[in-house]
Amino acid sequence: MCIFGSENEFLFMDKIQPLSASELTRMTSLRSGEVKFGERMETIPKGMGIQEGIEQSEARFVILGIPEDIGIKANFGRSGAASTWKAALQALVNIQHNRYCKGSHILVIGALNLADEMAQAATLDPNDTEELKKLRALVALIDKEVTHWVRIIVSAGKVPILIGGGHNNAYGAIKGTALAVGKPIHAINFDAHSDFRQLEGRHSGNGFSYAFEEGFLKKYALFGLHENYLSKNVMDHLKSLEGKVLYNTYEDLKIRRKKATKDELHLLLDFVKHEAFGVEIDLDAIEGVPSSAMTLSGFSVEEARQYMYACGLCRHAAYLHICEGAVSLGDEKNPQLIGKLISYLITDFIKAKREHTQGVS
């Protein structure tokens, strides 16, 4: 059971590292006759507090980087997700500012400074019981930071866009949004895995189960689960939550073709879209994208973009969380590809959200 407004919910480390306007400019490749996103995106003004900057900004979307993979390591996965934030930002600032999507719609507040936590995690072996506990305790500390900043952003009437890190950060996104709106929220997750594992200490595989158990998550929709990675215990648990959990499998959609992908997506959205809900996308669900659980059998980039756009058209879509991509696990010759993919997903979501304000429900 959650207690909204409890003092313990607001204990955090304040580890955010703001992105300055000069840093944004240095990342932007200026070109005569063109206007890039980085030339129009907002940052926190020098000398102004981050919360004040968020509240005073005219931008509707607030981007926060989470450069960590501690939650993945605590779930016995391959590290690398910490490398994605900078690549995503580098790609985003260099797309064109035009009538289709404008950089001025976005405030980039920077990223969580998790260097100390990452250094501690690097010395810990998840196969050692005591060291595994320490890893999961580090994840719980990150939870507090993510929760705090998401709560601040949503309370300011804006939409958080979280980039990088493991899927453990879904917990903080859900909790922070729920605290901001004062009631449990829903979530839809484009993922090969349920991330609804047992409550055994925080990691990337149980962000949703912890959020649900603590009362921050009310309804959970899962799009395209891979049957080969759906344990009997998790499947039985999901089935026991009828009316609160709705899911389909990748095999039903794309292999056996028992269900139409577009129809199933709208069915899941109808399950969650009537109240505040979070939009989750795990890049390991997309075919060939480097991640801790990379797959050669998954949705296409085009289908992922269609998912993002469909979610953005929903009025109550409260945040966007893009996770698990790992530039360091990818092709050394094309390290920019994940960043470009994430920039597409972000702008598809923003375009849809803005289209909604013009009358789409």
Secondary structure by P-SEA (a helix, b strand, c coil): ccccccccccccccbbbbbcaaaaaaaccccccccccccccccccccccaaaaaaaccccbbbbbbbcaaaaaaacccccccccaaaaaaaaaacccccccccccbbbcccccaaaaaaaaaacccccaaaaaaaaaaaaaaaaaaaaaaaaaaaacbbbbbccccccaaaaaaaaaaaaacccccccccccccccccccccccccaaaaaaaaccccbbbbcccccccccaaaaaaaaaacccccccccccccccccccaaaaaaaaaaaccccbbbbbbcccccccccccccccccccaaaaaaaaaaaaacccccbbbbcccccccccccccaaaaaaaaaaaaaaaaaaaaaaaccc
